Every structure is written in structure tokens, then in C-alpha cells.
Amino acid sequence: MVALRDYDLGRFGGLWYLRNRTVPGAAEVPEPLVVAGLHRYVRHPLYSAAFLLLWGLVDGPFALATALWASAYFLIGTWFEERKLVRLYGEAYRAYRRRVPAFLPWKGRVETEGSG
């Protein structure tokens, strides 16, 4: 829930696109690159939370299989998402990616531009 504060929930849930579907070029307007909040610790806080839930609930073979397949799905999705973010934000995202880990906050809080 804390991580959701840093997202435009209209875009995240798709409502922004429905409201702006008749505005020419609206879909191409990128949202700002978020590097504050939990994004100072990990680049993908929602995926980190999903991993914790998936693996924390493993109590049998079906839950283990679910955690394995969902983890693979998230990892593959992250690869595609990161490629999109590099296309959208260029060097700003590359620099952010070099400083902040993807899922595990092993570097602690990282100061980034705009994280003030």
C-alpha cells in the first residue's frame, strides 16, 4: 500500500487512458520517473512485495509451483519493463538503475535526484 502512493493510480489502473482516449497523443505522454519514496530502496517495490507474499505463503506443492511460475513471470515482465523505461527516460533511468537494486534493498536508501 505504501508503494502505491508513488504511482499515478489512474494510469496504473487504466482509468487515465479511458478518460483521455479522445485526446490526440495522450497515450504517448509519459508519466514522470519516480525515484522517491520506496523507489530509493528498490526500483520495483510492487514486485518486491509480490515476491514476499508469494514465497511467504508457500505451504505445499501447489503454492510452491505458483510461487515459481509467478516469479518467472515477474522476472520476465521486469526485463520488458526495464527496456521500456530505458526507451522512455534514457540516461536518467540508466543512472537510476546503476544506483538502485531491482528487488532487494541491499544498498539501503539511495539518494537520487528528486528523492529529497
N, C-alpha and C positions, 0 to 999 in steps of 0.2 A: 504494500500500500504506500509506503514511503517513496518508493521509486516512481510510482505513477504521478507524483507531484511534479516531476521534471518533464513530463510529456504533455503535448497538446492532445488531450483526450479526444477531441473532435476528430483530429487526424488519425489518432491511434485506433479509434473505433470505426472510422469511416464516415462519420456524420458530416465532417467538414467537406468531404468530396461531394456528398449528396446536396448540401446547401449551395455549393459553388459549381455545380456541374454545368450551369449555363454561362458561367464567366469564362470567356476565352483565355486560355493559357493558365488558368488557376491551378490545374493539376501539376504544372511544371514549377510552381513556386515552392522552393524547398523550405522546410522549417529550419529554424536556427540550430546550429550544432550545440548540443547541451554537454557541457563539461563541468557543471556544478553539481552540488548535492551528492548523491551516491555515485555519480559518474566520476568523481575524484578518486574513487577507490577501484572501481571496475567499469569497463566500457559497456557491459551488458548486464545491469543489475537485475532485470526481469528474468533473464535466462539463469543467472546465478540462483535466484530464488526458486525457479522451477527445478533446477538440479537438486537443490536441498530438499524440496518437497518429494520429488520422485524417489530419490535414494533414501530419504528418511522414512518413507512408507513401505520399503521393501520388507515383506514378511513371508514371502513364499515364492514359488517358481513363476507364477503369473505376474506378480508385481516386479520381480527381477527382470523378466522379459520386457515388460512395459518400460521399466527404467532404462534398459539397454537400448531399445528401439527409439524411445523418445529422446534419449541423449544423443544418439546418432543423428536424429532429425534436427535437433537444435544445433549440433556442431556443423552439419552441412548447411543449414539455414544461416548460421553466423558467417560462414565463408562467403555466401552470396551477399549477405547484408553488408559485410565489410567492403566488398568490391563496389557495391552501390554507393556507400558512404565516401569512399575514396573518389569516385567519379563526381559526386556532389560537392564535396568540400576540399578536395585536392590535398595540398600540402598541410593545411590546418589539421585534417584528420590523420594524415600520416604521422605528424609530430605528436598528436594526442595518442595514437596507437603505440608509438615508441615508448611513451612515458607511463601509460596506464594499462595494467593487465586486463585480459578479456573477462575472466570469470572469478578468479580467486584474488582477493585483495592482499596479495603477498608483499606489495610495496608500501602498504599503508596508504594514508591520504597523500595524494599527489597534487601539488599546486599547479593549476593550469590557467591559461588566460581566461578570464571571465568567471573563475571559480571563487574569487574574492571572498 
